[in-house]
Amino acid sequence: MKFLIIGSGLMGSALAYDLARSKSVEAITLADQDLKRAESVASRIKSKLIRPVLLDVNLFDDVVALMEGHDCAFGAVSYRFNYALSKAAIQTGVHYCDLGGNDEVVQRQLTLDALAKQKNVDVQSPERLLDETALFLHRVITDLPAEKQDMLERQGDIPYEVPWTTLGEYLTHLETRGVSCNVASFLGATTVRINVLGYQDRRPTPKELDDMRAIVRSSMEEGAL
C-alpha cells in the first residue's frame, strides 16, 4: 500500500517511523510546508520508502493532486484542516484518517459520511471516538445508562464493553484486562465543560463551576494529568 502523511511534526514523524517498519507498505509520502523538516525526519528514519515533499495544506487543489495515487492518507496537521482533508480524500477515492479535532470539526466531517460511502472511502478520526467516550472516562456521576447506551450504539466493526463510568474505573479496567504500555489520561477543559454544560454556548453558573472543579479534583485524584 502507498501512504500519504500530511505533516511531519511529532505525530507525522511517528507515523512515518511505524509505517516504514510495517509489512505491505510500498511507499510513504511525507508532506509538509517545511520541506527541510520533512527531509530531516526522513533522514533520521533512514528508510528508502519515505519520500519527503513540499505541500501547503491551505491549497486544496495541491492536496488533491498529491493524494492521487495513494491508498490511504493521514492528516497530522492542525484539526482545522481535517474537514478539507476529508473532502479531498473523498474526491480522490483515498481512505483517510486524521489525528483528532474539536467537536465542531467532527460534526462537519460527519456530514460527509454519505458521500464517503458512495465513493467507498473510509474517513476516520480518532477524535470521533474520543469525544464520545470522554463523558465516560472523566465523569464523576455514576448513573449514565443513556450515555453508555449511546456509546455502545456508535461502536464500529470492533465492539467492546463499557463497564466504567469514571476515569479511575477505566484505568482499573485496563489493569484487569492487561496492557502492554503505561497509560496516562489528560483531562481537557472541554471534556469537563461538556460533562456539566453539554454543548451550550454560555457561561457556567456558580453551581456548575463548582461541579467542574469537583470533576477536575476527582479525576486528578484518580490519575488524570
VEXTORVEX-684181 format. One record per residue (C-alpha): residue in three letters; x, y, z; residue number from 1. Coordinates in Angstrom, 3 decimals, always signed. Layout:
N
@resn:ALA | xx:X | yy:Y | zz:Z | resi:NUM
...
END
This chain:
225
@resn:MET | xx:+0.000 | yy:+0.000 | zz:+0.000 | resi:1
@resn:LYS | xx:+1.012 | yy:+3.579 | zz:-0.624 | resi:2
@resn:PHE | xx:+0.562 | yy:+6.032 | zz:+2.228 | resi:3
@resn:LEU | xx:+0.499 | yy:+9.816 | zz:+2.372 | resi:4
@resn:ILE | xx:+1.269 | yy:+11.562 | zz:+5.659 | resi:5
@resn:ILE | xx:+0.405 | yy:+15.256 | zz:+5.733 | resi:6
@resn:GLY | xx:+2.501 | yy:+16.893 | zz:+8.417 | resi:7
@resn:SER | xx:+5.970 | yy:+15.867 | zz:+9.613 | resi:8
@resn:GLY | xx:+5.749 | yy:+17.026 | zz:+13.219 | resi:9
@resn:LEU | xx:+5.829 | yy:+14.706 | zz:+16.213 | resi:10
@resn:MET | xx:+2.745 | yy:+12.726 | zz:+15.184 | resi:11
@resn:GLY | xx:+3.549 | yy:+12.662 | zz:+11.484 | resi:12
@resn:SER | xx:+7.110 | yy:+11.534 | zz:+12.064 | resi:13
@resn:ALA | xx:+5.911 | yy:+8.796 | zz:+14.446 | resi:14
@resn:LEU | xx:+3.500 | yy:+7.580 | zz:+11.778 | resi:15
@resn:ALA | xx:+6.260 | yy:+7.555 | zz:+9.185 | resi:16
@resn:TYR | xx:+8.553 | yy:+5.617 | zz:+11.525 | resi:17
@resn:ASP | xx:+5.957 | yy:+2.926 | zz:+12.228 | resi:18
@resn:LEU | xx:+4.823 | yy:+2.595 | zz:+8.615 | resi:19
@resn:ALA | xx:+8.401 | yy:+2.317 | zz:+7.391 | resi:20
@resn:ARG | xx:+8.760 | yy:-0.786 | zz:+9.530 | resi:21
@resn:SER | xx:+5.423 | yy:-2.329 | zz:+8.646 | resi:22
@resn:LYS | xx:+4.692 | yy:-5.051 | zz:+6.147 | resi:23
@resn:SER | xx:+2.794 | yy:-4.425 | zz:+2.903 | resi:24
@resn:VAL | xx:+3.953 | yy:-0.793 | zz:+2.742 | resi:25
@resn:GLU | xx:+5.231 | yy:+0.077 | zz:-0.714 | resi:26
@resn:ALA | xx:+5.791 | yy:+3.797 | zz:-0.330 | resi:27
@resn:ILE | xx:+5.356 | yy:+6.657 | zz:+2.142 | resi:28
@resn:THR | xx:+4.991 | yy:+10.260 | zz:+1.028 | resi:29
@resn:LEU | xx:+5.777 | yy:+12.656 | zz:+3.862 | resi:30
@resn:ALA | xx:+4.378 | yy:+16.101 | zz:+3.048 | resi:31
@resn:ASP | xx:+4.978 | yy:+19.329 | zz:+4.925 | resi:32
@resn:GLN | xx:+5.008 | yy:+23.063 | zz:+4.216 | resi:33
@resn:ASP | xx:+8.530 | yy:+22.961 | zz:+5.659 | resi:34
@resn:LEU | xx:+10.382 | yy:+20.707 | zz:+3.232 | resi:35
@resn:LYS | xx:+13.593 | yy:+20.772 | zz:+5.285 | resi:36
@resn:ARG | xx:+11.734 | yy:+19.394 | zz:+8.292 | resi:37
@resn:ALA | xx:+10.234 | yy:+16.572 | zz:+6.222 | resi:38
@resn:GLU | xx:+13.650 | yy:+15.786 | zz:+4.770 | resi:39
@resn:SER | xx:+15.177 | yy:+15.794 | zz:+8.251 | resi:40
@resn:VAL | xx:+12.567 | yy:+13.324 | zz:+9.503 | resi:41
@resn:ALA | xx:+13.149 | yy:+11.049 | zz:+6.516 | resi:42
@resn:SER | xx:+16.888 | yy:+11.203 | zz:+7.115 | resi:43
@resn:ARG | xx:+16.513 | yy:+10.208 | zz:+10.770 | resi:44
@resn:ILE | xx:+14.199 | yy:+7.294 | zz:+9.995 | resi:45
@resn:LYS | xx:+16.580 | yy:+6.012 | zz:+7.327 | resi:46
@resn:SER | xx:+14.054 | yy:+4.285 | zz:+5.095 | resi:47
@resn:LYS | xx:+14.070 | yy:+4.260 | zz:+1.316 | resi:48
@resn:LEU | xx:+10.293 | yy:+4.043 | zz:+1.414 | resi:49
@resn:ILE | xx:+9.902 | yy:+7.649 | zz:+2.569 | resi:50
@resn:ARG | xx:+9.711 | yy:+10.452 | zz:+0.024 | resi:51
@resn:PRO | xx:+9.596 | yy:+13.968 | zz:+1.555 | resi:52
@resn:VAL | xx:+7.670 | yy:+16.542 | zz:-0.470 | resi:53
@resn:LEU | xx:+6.614 | yy:+20.168 | zz:-0.145 | resi:54
@resn:LEU | xx:+2.897 | yy:+20.819 | zz:+0.431 | resi:55
@resn:ASP | xx:+0.899 | yy:+23.827 | zz:+1.554 | resi:56
@resn:VAL | xx:-2.188 | yy:+22.270 | zz:+3.111 | resi:57
@resn:ASN | xx:-4.069 | yy:+25.540 | zz:+2.577 | resi:58
@resn:LEU | xx:-4.047 | yy:+24.872 | zz:-1.185 | resi:59
@resn:PHE | xx:-6.880 | yy:+22.398 | zz:-1.699 | resi:60
@resn:ASP | xx:-6.072 | yy:+21.605 | zz:-5.340 | resi:61
@resn:ASP | xx:-2.478 | yy:+20.811 | zz:-4.420 | resi:62
@resn:VAL | xx:-3.681 | yy:+18.479 | zz:-1.659 | resi:63
@resn:VAL | xx:-5.987 | yy:+16.691 | zz:-4.107 | resi:64
@resn:ALA | xx:-3.204 | yy:+16.328 | zz:-6.667 | resi:65
@resn:LEU | xx:-0.827 | yy:+14.852 | zz:-4.083 | resi:66
@resn:MET | xx:-3.411 | yy:+12.423 | zz:-2.710 | resi:67
@resn:GLU | xx:-3.912 | yy:+10.899 | zz:-6.154 | resi:68
@resn:GLY | xx:-2.205 | yy:+7.541 | zz:-6.424 | resi:69
@resn:HIS | xx:-2.157 | yy:+6.791 | zz:-2.689 | resi:70
@resn:ASP | xx:-4.204 | yy:+4.143 | zz:-0.929 | resi:71
@resn:CYS | xx:-4.504 | yy:+5.938 | zz:+2.385 | resi:72
@resn:ALA | xx:-3.775 | yy:+9.425 | zz:+3.725 | resi:73
@resn:PHE | xx:-3.143 | yy:+10.588 | zz:+7.272 | resi:74
@resn:GLY | xx:-3.790 | yy:+14.138 | zz:+8.415 | resi:75
@resn:ALA | xx:-1.157 | yy:+15.001 | zz:+11.026 | resi:76
@resn:VAL | xx:-1.724 | yy:+18.754 | zz:+10.974 | resi:77
@resn:SER | xx:-3.988 | yy:+21.107 | zz:+12.910 | resi:78
@resn:TYR | xx:-7.578 | yy:+19.921 | zz:+13.334 | resi:79
@resn:ARG | xx:-8.819 | yy:+22.991 | zz:+11.452 | resi:80
@resn:PHE | xx:-7.700 | yy:+21.295 | zz:+8.214 | resi:81
@resn:ASN | xx:-9.445 | yy:+17.980 | zz:+8.894 | resi:82
@resn:TYR | xx:-12.684 | yy:+18.807 | zz:+7.097 | resi:83
@resn:ALA | xx:-10.927 | yy:+19.958 | zz:+3.927 | resi:84
@resn:LEU | xx:-8.624 | yy:+16.939 | zz:+4.003 | resi:85
@resn:SER | xx:-11.647 | yy:+14.664 | zz:+4.368 | resi:86
@resn:LYS | xx:-13.223 | yy:+16.282 | zz:+1.293 | resi:87
@resn:ALA | xx:-10.010 | yy:+15.870 | zz:-0.669 | resi:88
@resn:ALA | xx:-9.786 | yy:+12.192 | zz:+0.283 | resi:89
@resn:ILE | xx:-13.361 | yy:+11.551 | zz:-0.816 | resi:90
@resn:GLN | xx:-12.773 | yy:+13.380 | zz:-4.083 | resi:91
@resn:THR | xx:-9.717 | yy:+11.270 | zz:-4.861 | resi:92
@resn:GLY | xx:-11.093 | yy:+7.982 | zz:-3.526 | resi:93
@resn:VAL | xx:-8.374 | yy:+7.679 | zz:-0.892 | resi:94
@resn:HIS | xx:-9.012 | yy:+6.273 | zz:+2.580 | resi:95
@resn:TYR | xx:-8.302 | yy:+8.899 | zz:+5.228 | resi:96
@resn:CYS | xx:-7.620 | yy:+9.156 | zz:+8.946 | resi:97
@resn:ASP | xx:-6.767 | yy:+12.267 | zz:+10.925 | resi:98
@resn:LEU | xx:-5.396 | yy:+12.565 | zz:+14.412 | resi:99
@resn:GLY | xx:-8.176 | yy:+14.434 | zz:+16.123 | resi:100
@resn:GLY | xx:-10.055 | yy:+17.709 | zz:+16.313 | resi:101
@resn:ASN | xx:-12.768 | yy:+19.510 | zz:+18.199 | resi:102
@resn:ASP | xx:-16.446 | yy:+18.665 | zz:+18.210 | resi:103
@resn:GLU | xx:-17.452 | yy:+21.261 | zz:+15.625 | resi:104
@resn:VAL | xx:-14.937 | yy:+19.917 | zz:+13.112 | resi:105
@resn:VAL | xx:-16.014 | yy:+16.350 | zz:+13.802 | resi:106
@resn:GLN | xx:-19.665 | yy:+17.257 | zz:+13.245 | resi:107
@resn:ARG | xx:-18.757 | yy:+18.818 | zz:+9.890 | resi:108
@resn:GLN | xx:-16.835 | yy:+15.688 | zz:+8.943 | resi:109
@resn:LEU | xx:-19.861 | yy:+13.572 | zz:+9.787 | resi:110
@resn:THR | xx:-21.876 | yy:+15.437 | zz:+7.156 | resi:111
@resn:LEU | xx:-19.568 | yy:+13.857 | zz:+4.559 | resi:112
@resn:ASP | xx:-20.399 | yy:+10.315 | zz:+5.639 | resi:113
@resn:ALA | xx:-22.967 | yy:+9.582 | zz:+2.911 | resi:114
@resn:LEU | xx:-20.682 | yy:+10.928 | zz:+0.191 | resi:115
@resn:ALA | xx:-17.754 | yy:+8.894 | zz:+1.523 | resi:116
@resn:LYS | xx:-19.841 | yy:+5.730 | zz:+1.428 | resi:117
@resn:GLN | xx:-20.853 | yy:+6.458 | zz:-2.173 | resi:118
@resn:LYS | xx:-17.178 | yy:+6.679 | zz:-3.086 | resi:119
@resn:ASN | xx:-16.358 | yy:+3.610 | zz:-0.949 | resi:120
@resn:VAL | xx:-13.946 | yy:+5.720 | zz:+1.085 | resi:121
@resn:ASP | xx:-13.334 | yy:+5.206 | zz:+4.786 | resi:122
@resn:VAL | xx:-12.884 | yy:+8.510 | zz:+6.612 | resi:123
@resn:GLN | xx:-11.958 | yy:+8.150 | zz:+10.275 | resi:124
@resn:SER | xx:-10.982 | yy:+10.458 | zz:+13.099 | resi:125
@resn:PRO | xx:-9.918 | yy:+9.102 | zz:+16.495 | resi:126
@resn:GLU | xx:-11.443 | yy:+12.238 | zz:+17.928 | resi:127
@resn:ARG | xx:-14.853 | yy:+10.954 | zz:+16.894 | resi:128
@resn:LEU | xx:-14.381 | yy:+8.101 | zz:+19.332 | resi:129
@resn:LEU | xx:-12.561 | yy:+10.141 | zz:+21.964 | resi:130
@resn:ASP | xx:-15.220 | yy:+12.855 | zz:+22.031 | resi:131
@resn:GLU | xx:-17.904 | yy:+10.233 | zz:+22.505 | resi:132
@resn:THR | xx:-16.058 | yy:+8.357 | zz:+25.263 | resi:133
@resn:ALA | xx:-14.780 | yy:+11.416 | zz:+27.119 | resi:134
@resn:LEU | xx:-18.020 | yy:+11.678 | zz:+29.075 | resi:135
@resn:PHE | xx:-17.378 | yy:+8.225 | zz:+30.496 | resi:136
@resn:LEU | xx:-13.656 | yy:+8.473 | zz:+31.140 | resi:137
@resn:HIS | xx:-13.862 | yy:+11.589 | zz:+33.255 | resi:138
@resn:ARG | xx:-17.388 | yy:+11.867 | zz:+34.639 | resi:139
@resn:VAL | xx:-17.884 | yy:+11.542 | zz:+38.380 | resi:140
@resn:ILE | xx:-21.616 | yy:+10.939 | zz:+38.159 | resi:141
@resn:THR | xx:-22.198 | yy:+7.196 | zz:+38.455 | resi:142
@resn:ASP | xx:-25.544 | yy:+6.710 | zz:+36.710 | resi:143
@resn:LEU | xx:-25.158 | yy:+7.174 | zz:+32.947 | resi:144
@resn:PRO | xx:-27.197 | yy:+4.415 | zz:+31.279 | resi:145
@resn:ALA | xx:-28.412 | yy:+6.564 | zz:+28.373 | resi:146
@resn:GLU | xx:-24.960 | yy:+7.880 | zz:+27.542 | resi:147
@resn:LYS | xx:-23.390 | yy:+4.426 | zz:+27.798 | resi:148
@resn:GLN | xx:-26.057 | yy:+3.020 | zz:+25.529 | resi:149
@resn:ASP | xx:-25.372 | yy:+5.772 | zz:+23.007 | resi:150
@resn:MET | xx:-21.655 | yy:+4.986 | zz:+23.158 | resi:151
@resn:LEU | xx:-22.319 | yy:+1.315 | zz:+22.504 | resi:152
@resn:GLU | xx:-24.605 | yy:+2.116 | zz:+19.581 | resi:153
@resn:ARG | xx:-21.892 | yy:+4.255 | zz:+17.983 | resi:154
@resn:GLN | xx:-19.310 | yy:+1.479 | zz:+18.002 | resi:155
@resn:GLY | xx:-17.989 | yy:+0.339 | zz:+14.651 | resi:156
@resn:ASP | xx:-16.837 | yy:-3.072 | zz:+13.486 | resi:157
@resn:ILE | xx:-14.937 | yy:-3.805 | zz:+16.706 | resi:158
@resn:PRO | xx:-17.408 | yy:-3.801 | zz:+19.626 | resi:159
@resn:TYR | xx:-16.223 | yy:-3.530 | zz:+23.209 | resi:160
@resn:GLU | xx:-17.763 | yy:-3.417 | zz:+26.662 | resi:161
@resn:VAL | xx:-18.055 | yy:-0.157 | zz:+28.586 | resi:162
@resn:PRO | xx:-18.068 | yy:-1.209 | zz:+32.251 | resi:163
@resn:TRP | xx:-16.517 | yy:+2.032 | zz:+33.512 | resi:164
@resn:THR | xx:-18.078 | yy:+5.373 | zz:+34.456 | resi:165
@resn:THR | xx:-15.186 | yy:+7.314 | zz:+35.976 | resi:166
@resn:LEU | xx:-11.591 | yy:+7.684 | zz:+34.913 | resi:167
@resn:GLY | xx:-10.469 | yy:+5.589 | zz:+37.861 | resi:168
@resn:GLU | xx:-12.785 | yy:+2.760 | zz:+36.825 | resi:169
@resn:TYR | xx:-11.441 | yy:+2.982 | zz:+33.278 | resi:170
@resn:LEU | xx:-7.820 | yy:+2.682 | zz:+34.440 | resi:171
@resn:THR | xx:-8.756 | yy:-0.233 | zz:+36.704 | resi:172
@resn:HIS | xx:-10.474 | yy:-1.875 | zz:+33.742 | resi:173
@resn:LEU | xx:-7.262 | yy:-1.575 | zz:+31.714 | resi:174
@resn:GLU | xx:-5.231 | yy:-3.120 | zz:+34.533 | resi:175
@resn:THR | xx:-7.692 | yy:-6.006 | zz:+34.793 | resi:176
@resn:ARG | xx:-7.591 | yy:-6.682 | zz:+31.056 | resi:177
@resn:GLY | xx:-3.826 | yy:-6.210 | zz:+30.858 | resi:178
@resn:VAL | xx:-1.998 | yy:-3.520 | zz:+28.885 | resi:179
@resn:SER | xx:+1.473 | yy:-3.547 | zz:+27.368 | resi:180
@resn:CYS | xx:+2.252 | yy:+0.125 | zz:+27.950 | resi:181
@resn:ASN | xx:+1.842 | yy:+2.793 | zz:+30.603 | resi:182
@resn:VAL | xx:-1.354 | yy:+4.815 | zz:+30.310 | resi:183
@resn:ALA | xx:-1.818 | yy:+8.460 | zz:+31.238 | resi:184
@resn:SER | xx:-5.023 | yy:+10.370 | zz:+30.546 | resi:185
@resn:PHE | xx:-5.271 | yy:+14.101 | zz:+30.015 | resi:186
@resn:LEU | xx:-8.282 | yy:+15.867 | zz:+31.496 | resi:187
@resn:GLY | xx:-9.125 | yy:+18.578 | zz:+28.994 | resi:188
@resn:ALA | xx:-11.087 | yy:+21.722 | zz:+29.818 | resi:189
@resn:THR | xx:-13.573 | yy:+20.925 | zz:+27.052 | resi:190
@resn:THR | xx:-14.248 | yy:+17.474 | zz:+28.488 | resi:191
@resn:VAL | xx:-15.067 | yy:+18.952 | zz:+31.879 | resi:192
@resn:ARG | xx:-17.303 | yy:+21.618 | zz:+30.369 | resi:193
@resn:ILE | xx:-19.223 | yy:+19.105 | zz:+28.241 | resi:194
@resn:ASN | xx:-19.856 | yy:+16.944 | zz:+31.288 | resi:195
@resn:VAL | xx:-21.569 | yy:+19.827 | zz:+33.054 | resi:196
@resn:LEU | xx:-22.976 | yy:+22.082 | zz:+30.325 | resi:197
@resn:GLY | xx:-23.193 | yy:+19.783 | zz:+27.350 | resi:198
@resn:TYR | xx:-22.639 | yy:+21.867 | zz:+24.204 | resi:199
@resn:GLN | xx:-24.389 | yy:+25.030 | zz:+25.400 | resi:200
@resn:ASP | xx:-22.572 | yy:+28.234 | zz:+24.466 | resi:201
@resn:ARG | xx:-22.860 | yy:+30.189 | zz:+27.715 | resi:202
@resn:ARG | xx:-21.057 | yy:+30.919 | zz:+30.959 | resi:203
@resn:PRO | xx:-21.465 | yy:+28.356 | zz:+33.734 | resi:204
@resn:THR | xx:-23.424 | yy:+29.224 | zz:+36.859 | resi:205
@resn:PRO | xx:-21.551 | yy:+29.231 | zz:+40.178 | resi:206
@resn:LYS | xx:-23.030 | yy:+25.789 | zz:+40.918 | resi:207
@resn:GLU | xx:-21.937 | yy:+24.442 | zz:+37.533 | resi:208
@resn:LEU | xx:-18.454 | yy:+25.876 | zz:+38.036 | resi:209
@resn:ASP | xx:-18.250 | yy:+24.069 | zz:+41.379 | resi:210
@resn:ASP | xx:-19.305 | yy:+20.857 | zz:+39.615 | resi:211
@resn:MET | xx:-16.490 | yy:+21.352 | zz:+37.094 | resi:212
@resn:ARG | xx:-13.984 | yy:+21.846 | zz:+39.889 | resi:213
@resn:ALA | xx:-15.231 | yy:+18.659 | zz:+41.543 | resi:214
@resn:ILE | xx:-14.713 | yy:+16.707 | zz:+38.305 | resi:215
@resn:VAL | xx:-11.166 | yy:+18.038 | zz:+37.951 | resi:216
@resn:ARG | xx:-10.366 | yy:+17.296 | zz:+41.593 | resi:217
@resn:SER | xx:-11.794 | yy:+13.771 | zz:+41.468 | resi:218
@resn:SER | xx:-10.203 | yy:+12.902 | zz:+38.110 | resi:219
@resn:MET | xx:-6.764 | yy:+14.146 | zz:+39.191 | resi:220
@resn:GLU | xx:-7.014 | yy:+12.057 | zz:+42.351 | resi:221
@resn:GLU | xx:-7.738 | yy:+9.094 | zz:+40.101 | resi:222
@resn:GLY | xx:-4.669 | yy:+9.783 | zz:+37.964 | resi:223
@resn:ALA | xx:-5.622 | yy:+12.356 | zz:+35.306 | resi:224
@resn:LEU | xx:-2.952 | yy:+14.779 | zz:+34.121 | resi:225
END
